[in-house]
Amino acid sequence: MITRLRCPDWMNTLAFTTAGELLTVEQHRHGPGRPTLEIIGGVCEPGEAPVETARRELREETGYGSSTWVDLGSCYPNPAFQDNRCHFFLALDCKPISRLDLDPTEELRVWAVPWSEWEDMMRTGVVDHALVLVACLRLMQWDGWPQLQKQLT
């Protein structure tokens, strides 16, 4: 028997404020039964381009917006039985533009974290969401990473 789950595409965004801090969200996840620390993420609505999902989710989850977006690529989250892709984006110079606009079942806390602290949290396992870690890997593989990394330190 072959199991195949048809899933909508997802996206994850690494969003840096004008002060150079990474916007993160802490929210309860049912799988591990505890809160996890993640980057901005969400499901692409039918007909919605992944970058539009990224813009929408950034505004909804954090109240921030950006005019500088970089496409960091995509991957299959679990090609063993899922047919969707996860798209990764970088948003730079994010600024507050609105209040949070959460779904009725969404409860989260927003944190702005210096990159050096985020790296420590990835290294020590505090950040343990696989797709968040892949997004960070994609960021570090991006041609512009050396320059951005200098700005963040």
Steps between C-alpha positions, in 0.01 A plus 500: 500500500626848410403794717516843337388817672392785276599815688509868413841662468648666807746782548749612763653847522813622671401859579758747630401834654666829413701445823628169361306270730323185380123498552396170656178355636441269791187289472359175629541207263283193539761251371749545786227630735697811591589848372764525230706796388472555125529751221198641316313226316169403353292322239460637149135571426361366171626718214732699728865527392741390776655847528152645554444243775830612652395867494159418648632273775770750601235769545247270671742330741723796589340822378814567293549557129793514261567634152818291456438131429740225391385159378718236668351206309279212605504131588266206555435485879445124494498348148448151643126569509428875459468675164554861611798733511624738766619836364762707682532878499714771651338831594734788583453834677167393648301776669178499703204578272192364681380308799499120511220331305497144633264217410245425775693189610845659473676598819857614467763731642731704281867535587772704329824305546860595411643257241780388737240390758298323228813312391556388860138385526538296180828350621361401841172357369269771635404558136415151375243544222649332192361745244620798704848347505483443122398866451807607699720271291354654183576846640861405568532360144366824346760705310417810706549326836860612566402866467183461708686304764745791542206737551347271763813480717 
